[in-house]
Amino acid sequence: MKEQGSKLIIKASEIGQFIYCPVAWHLQRQGYKGESPALDRGLEEHSDMGGEIDTVTKEEKKERVGLFVGIVLILIAGLVFLLWQVFFS
């Protein structure tokens, strides 16, 4: 939670945390950092998942570029074919 000028800004993740456990939300606001093997494992899994999401996003972008290039090449081939038919038939 941040204060910006006179406005209090609450993140959506804070709302979810408060709904799940108001005590944990309050402790985190007070600066308490939870410690447990499960928390460490969860943070590591989230980090790994973030890396996987980045990889998938990059691959999807490559696929979109490849699809665009393929469509452009098909259109060029069609245009060459049509021009060939018009001028050489």
N, C-alpha and C positions, 0 to 999 in steps of 0.2 A: 504494500500500500504506500502510495506517495502523496505528498501534498504539493500541489502545483499552484502557486499563488495562494488564493483563499479556497481553492477547490481541493477536495479529497478524491484521489483517484484510486479505485479498487480494481485490480485485474480480475478477469474472468476465472483464472486459476485459483485466486484467493477465495472467490465465492464457492467454487467447487470444494476447496479444502475446508472451508467453514462448514459447509453442509455435511461433509463427511465426518469432520471432527473439530468442533469449535475450540476445544482445549488445545489441540495441536496448532490450529491457526493462531490462537492467542500467544502461545509459547514462541512460535516462529516470529511473530510481530515483535516480541520482546527480545529477539536476538538469539534465542536458544536454538542450537543446531542438534537435531536428533542424531544419535549414533547407534547403529546396530548392523550386524552382518546383512540382514535383509535389506536395509536401506542402501548400504553400499552396493549390494548385488543389483538392486533396482536402478540405482544411478548408472551402473555399468551397462545394464541392459538397455536403458534409455539412450545412452551414448551410442551403443552398437546399432540400435534401431535407427537413430538419426543418420548414421553413416550409410546404412542400407537404403534409407529414403533418398539421401543425396545421390547414391549410385543409380537407383531406379529413375530418379528425375533426369539425370544426365543421359541415361540410355534412352528414355522416352524422347528427349530432345533430339538425339541422334536419329532416332526412327522417324521423327517428323521431318527432319532435314532430308533424310533419304527418300521419304515418300514424296516430298516436294520436288526434289531433283528428278525422281522417276517420272512424275506427272509432266514436268517441263520437257523432259526428253521425249515422252510419248507425243506431246503436242507438237514439238518440233518435227518429229518423224512424220506425223500426220500432215503437217503443213508442207513439208518437202514432197510427200507423196502427191498431195493435191496440186502443187505447183508443177510437178513432173507431168501429171495427167493433162493439165491445161496447156503447157508449152510444148510437150513432146508427143502428144497424141494426135 
